[in-house]
């Protein structure tokens, strides 16, 4: 019997809050965090809306519990803040004999500082401390060193599916017995390169983005960091952690239709969602809510919508995109939106698709328009689709805590969001489906950056006019 995978901790920082509690409050108040850009000096500063974390560099150092020092990018600081919250919540400081890994995702790495000091790198040695921070793995190494995680440390970069792939890889490492528990997720900060690249693709909306709307006009970029603690049944039996929910399915595809656009019929999205659904052991009608990739681009929303209709037929679940709240946090989107999806399981809510007014004419469904409360949400699907067609879907399900490795409550005061809200989970039931655990060609290359990596090669002249880009 394969090990079941439980979520026992999480942490997040985004434009709508500096921690789990603040993010949840903003969502419950339907309060988006997008606005003007303040921390980057660029010609686009007054032309675009972004989901920028309002804190300054020094404020982020303080939140990370660090003294200001050279060599730390904004990306690394965001990652440290969210990872430390998840680490504390999941009590990873205890039971050090358990094999513990860190799988962190990012694409821009430390570009925010390297953009400022590039000329210094060429002409003098005054800013050399930031050279190493350019590497995507720098933020991962800093998190691992600060938290003392050594058993397994790696970085994933598959564009906007990166953090979802980090979650998937962590689950597969646990299921294969290589790890007992894992801290998984991603971090991404806004940079000039980021903004200019997506601007070259002509897919930035200068107004609040409106996913799945007939008149959608593009993306509002954002920045965030979000991490989850995954544990096996055997690990929970030792740690006594209270599971908040169970990761019952995952699927990854790489349709490679185009460098930046997804296929018109959404075959990659369909394959990822279908693989996750098959692994979960759930029926299509048992998915209560889809947190869609829903970027607000012409290409993605129609392609994803067609894939949803193909998979779910006439029984389409409640659907919304939460990117109007946070902006599109690119490589951190998979873990950011996984946490927002888990909130739905815990609190019986479904988030609204802000700014929606008119259904896409080619689709037969509309997203949720208003916050829904007191909703029976037992299973959620979270989609994250990246450049190159690297598409990933995750399914989270409520779990009967009494049946989760006899975890009980272990008196974990840190579980402030109370996995008890996952009561009445029904039967989480061996949904792991061993026959699909490795999902032959869909998930095995989750960490293969070659397929979708260069998410930021948006200045590719051949694509600069491609308004159909999915991300």
PyMOL commands that set and color helices and strands:
alter all, ss='L'
color gray80, all
select helices_A, chain A and resi 20-28+57-64+74-89+111-123+128-130+132-134+137-147+159-175+192-200+233-239+267-280+284-286+298-312+323-326+330-347+387-389+401-403+419-422+434-436+461-463
alter helices_A, ss='H'
color red, helices_A
select strands_A, chain A and resi 5-13+100-105+152-156+181-188+224-232+245-254+289-291+318-320+379-386+390-397
alter strands_A, ss='S'
color yellow, strands_A
deselect
rebuild
show_as cartoon
